[in-house]
């Protein structure tokens, strides 16, 4: 399918400005109906909460499962933006919180991480078994984009029947290079924002599960890398942060993707370097289409104008829905 070229808003041709603008800008979606809140059991010690938007006779509509980024939630602006466009296009939409996100620390003893594909896989299985969803696609932003691509690679040539397509926007495709970029001095505000949220999460988890979590290591955590060394890696079965970044990166399994997949990223993304998107394992896979735009920032992509279409100018969200709609038919 052809994808409408992205022309950035003329005031937002700086990657930092685009990133901060879209993060801070309030958005409203009056056409999106109130969601059904649903809890999925994904492991013996883990449950995840989703916001589901259903059409009548849900089994007759395709579904779109949405995955958010690091320390985001089902209520992130891009999650609601994609949901609004997808629901209007006839999709059932499931906005999934990662473990502990969106005020759900009490639902799971463990922590989420960039390679935890078992949770969305379990949700997909339940949607097919219990809800009769016959056509389902997956889209993720940032960390959620890495999860979407990694899940597609793990499915390989044997995906569940009915899973149609995957889309990743600004995915943290190669975690090590993203962490290196995040540690640049110019990116300190982003790193600090992540650290504030991550530290607060550990304090909440320690209050809920005092025998499993200790806040003592937080005193020495000054970067996301140090946080992953102290908490994410050891609690998720990785040797250390370096091992985690290697094994959890979708780039390691990109050559196995067999379903139609769209990857969108921007050359001026402040902390997702564009280099890994030219890796032969990705570009050499005929199932994967990579779109690299000169501008767009991280999870931004606000367009110059709406080209006569009744949307709000968030180009990547529109591209997600157009792509999955192309592949949603049985």
URDA-V912843 format. One record per backbone hydrogen bond with DSSP energy under -0.5 kcal/mol. CO is the residue of the C=O (numbers start at 0). NH is the residue of the N-H. E is the energy in kcal/mol with one decimal. If there is no record, write none. Layout:
co=CO nh=NH e=E
co=CO nh=NH e=E
This chain:
co=4 nh=6 e=-0.6
co=5 nh=7 e=-0.6
co=6 nh=303 e=-3.1
co=8 nh=11 e=-2.3
co=9 nh=12 e=-0.5
co=13 nh=17 e=-2.8
co=14 nh=18 e=-2.2
co=14 nh=297 e=-0.5
co=15 nh=19 e=-2.6
co=16 nh=20 e=-2.6
co=17 nh=21 e=-2.2
co=18 nh=22 e=-1.5
co=19 nh=23 e=-2.3
co=20 nh=24 e=-2.2
co=28 nh=31 e=-1.6
co=30 nh=32 e=-0.6
co=35 nh=51 e=-3.1
co=37 nh=49 e=-3.1
co=39 nh=41 e=-0.7
co=39 nh=47 e=-2.7
co=42 nh=45 e=-1.8
co=44 nh=108 e=-2.1
co=45 nh=41 e=-1.5
co=45 nh=42 e=-1.6
co=47 nh=39 e=-3.1
co=48 nh=96 e=-2.3
co=49 nh=37 e=-2.5
co=49 nh=51 e=-0.6
co=50 nh=94 e=-3.0
co=51 nh=35 e=-3.3
co=51 nh=53 e=-0.6
co=52 nh=92 e=-2.2
co=56 nh=59 e=-2.3
co=57 nh=60 e=-1.7
co=58 nh=133 e=-0.5
co=61 nh=91 e=-3.0
co=62 nh=136 e=-2.1
co=63 nh=65 e=-0.5
co=63 nh=93 e=-2.6
co=64 nh=138 e=-2.6
co=65 nh=95 e=-1.9
co=66 nh=140 e=-2.0
co=68 nh=71 e=-2.3
co=72 nh=75 e=-1.8
co=75 nh=78 e=-0.5
co=75 nh=79 e=-2.1
co=76 nh=80 e=-2.5
co=77 nh=81 e=-2.4
co=78 nh=82 e=-2.1
co=79 nh=83 e=-2.6
co=80 nh=84 e=-1.9
co=81 nh=85 e=-2.9
co=82 nh=86 e=-2.9
co=83 nh=87 e=-1.7
co=84 nh=88 e=-1.1
co=85 nh=90 e=-2.6
co=86 nh=89 e=-1.7
co=91 nh=63 e=-2.2
co=92 nh=52 e=-3.2
co=92 nh=94 e=-0.5
co=93 nh=65 e=-2.9
co=93 nh=95 e=-0.9
co=94 nh=50 e=-2.5
co=95 nh=67 e=-0.6
co=97 nh=100 e=-2.2
co=98 nh=111 e=-0.5
co=99 nh=103 e=-0.5
co=103 nh=99 e=-0.6
co=103 nh=106 e=-2.0
co=103 nh=107 e=-0.5
co=104 nh=107 e=-0.7
co=106 nh=46 e=-0.6
co=112 nh=115 e=-1.5
co=114 nh=116 e=-2.1
co=115 nh=118 e=-0.6
co=115 nh=119 e=-0.5
co=116 nh=120 e=-2.1
co=117 nh=121 e=-2.0
co=118 nh=122 e=-2.1
co=119 nh=123 e=-2.6
co=120 nh=124 e=-2.1
co=121 nh=125 e=-2.1
co=122 nh=126 e=-2.6
co=123 nh=127 e=-1.9
co=124 nh=128 e=-2.5
co=125 nh=129 e=-2.9
co=125 nh=130 e=-0.9
co=126 nh=130 e=-0.7
co=126 nh=132 e=-1.9
co=127 nh=131 e=-0.6
co=134 nh=62 e=-2.9
co=135 nh=163 e=-2.9
co=135 nh=164 e=-0.5
co=136 nh=64 e=-2.8
co=137 nh=166 e=-2.1
co=138 nh=66 e=-2.1
co=139 nh=168 e=-2.6
co=140 nh=143 e=-2.1
co=141 nh=144 e=-0.5
co=141 nh=145 e=-1.9
co=141 nh=171 e=-1.2
co=142 nh=146 e=-2.3
co=143 nh=147 e=-2.2
co=144 nh=148 e=-2.3
co=145 nh=149 e=-2.8
co=146 nh=150 e=-2.7
co=147 nh=151 e=-2.1
co=148 nh=152 e=-2.3
co=149 nh=153 e=-2.4
co=150 nh=154 e=-2.4
co=151 nh=155 e=-1.7
co=154 nh=157 e=-2.1
co=159 nh=162 e=-2.0
co=161 nh=135 e=-2.7
co=161 nh=163 e=-0.5
co=163 nh=259 e=-0.6
co=164 nh=137 e=-2.1
co=165 nh=261 e=-2.3
co=166 nh=139 e=-2.1
co=167 nh=263 e=-2.9
co=168 nh=141 e=-2.6
co=170 nh=172 e=-2.3
co=172 nh=174 e=-0.5
co=172 nh=250 e=-1.8
co=173 nh=177 e=-1.7
co=174 nh=178 e=-2.5
co=175 nh=179 e=-2.2
co=176 nh=180 e=-2.0
co=177 nh=181 e=-2.5
co=178 nh=182 e=-1.4
co=180 nh=183 e=-1.7
co=183 nh=186 e=-1.4
co=184 nh=187 e=-1.6
co=186 nh=189 e=-0.6
co=186 nh=190 e=-2.1
co=187 nh=191 e=-3.2
co=188 nh=192 e=-2.0
co=189 nh=193 e=-2.4
co=190 nh=194 e=-2.6
co=191 nh=195 e=-2.5
co=192 nh=196 e=-1.6
co=193 nh=197 e=-2.7
co=194 nh=198 e=-2.9
co=195 nh=199 e=-1.9
co=196 nh=200 e=-1.8
co=197 nh=201 e=-2.0
co=198 nh=202 e=-2.0
co=199 nh=203 e=-2.1
co=200 nh=204 e=-2.8
co=201 nh=205 e=-2.5
co=202 nh=206 e=-1.6
co=203 nh=207 e=-1.6
co=204 nh=208 e=-3.3
co=208 nh=211 e=-1.5
co=208 nh=212 e=-2.1
co=214 nh=217 e=-1.4
co=215 nh=218 e=-1.4
co=216 nh=219 e=-1.6
co=217 nh=220 e=-1.4
co=219 nh=221 e=-0.7
co=222 nh=226 e=-2.0
co=223 nh=227 e=-2.6
co=224 nh=228 e=-2.1
co=225 nh=229 e=-2.2
co=226 nh=230 e=-3.0
co=226 nh=231 e=-0.9
co=227 nh=232 e=-2.9
co=230 nh=234 e=-2.1
co=231 nh=235 e=-0.8
co=232 nh=235 e=-1.1
co=232 nh=237 e=-2.6
co=233 nh=236 e=-0.6
co=239 nh=243 e=-2.4
co=240 nh=244 e=-3.0
co=241 nh=245 e=-1.8
co=242 nh=246 e=-2.6
co=243 nh=247 e=-2.5
co=244 nh=174 e=-0.5
co=244 nh=248 e=-0.5
co=245 nh=248 e=-0.6
co=248 nh=251 e=-1.4
co=249 nh=252 e=-1.8
co=249 nh=253 e=-0.6
co=250 nh=253 e=-0.6
co=252 nh=255 e=-1.9
co=253 nh=256 e=-1.2
co=259 nh=165 e=-2.1
co=260 nh=288 e=-2.9
co=261 nh=167 e=-2.5
co=262 nh=290 e=-3.3
co=263 nh=169 e=-3.2
co=264 nh=292 e=-2.4
co=265 nh=268 e=-1.4
co=273 nh=276 e=-1.4
co=274 nh=277 e=-2.2
co=275 nh=278 e=-1.6
co=278 nh=281 e=-1.7
co=278 nh=282 e=-2.5
co=279 nh=283 e=-2.3
co=281 nh=284 e=-1.4
co=283 nh=285 e=-0.7
co=284 nh=287 e=-1.7
co=286 nh=260 e=-2.3
co=287 nh=289 e=-0.5
co=288 nh=262 e=-2.9
co=288 nh=290 e=-0.5
co=289 nh=291 e=-0.5
co=290 nh=264 e=-2.2
co=290 nh=292 e=-0.6
co=292 nh=266 e=-3.4
co=295 nh=299 e=-0.9
co=295 nh=300 e=-1.3
co=296 nh=298 e=-0.7
co=300 nh=302 e=-0.5
co=300 nh=314 e=-1.8
co=300 nh=315 e=-0.6
co=301 nh=8 e=-1.9
co=305 nh=308 e=-2.5
co=308 nh=310 e=-2.1
co=312 nh=302 e=-3.4
co=312 nh=314 e=-1.4
co=313 nh=317 e=-1.6
co=314 nh=318 e=-2.4
co=315 nh=319 e=-2.5
co=316 nh=320 e=-2.0
co=317 nh=321 e=-2.6
co=318 nh=322 e=-2.3
co=319 nh=323 e=-2.4
co=320 nh=324 e=-2.2
co=321 nh=325 e=-1.4
co=322 nh=326 e=-0.9
co=323 nh=326 e=-0.6
co=323 nh=327 e=-0.6
co=324 nh=327 e=-0.6
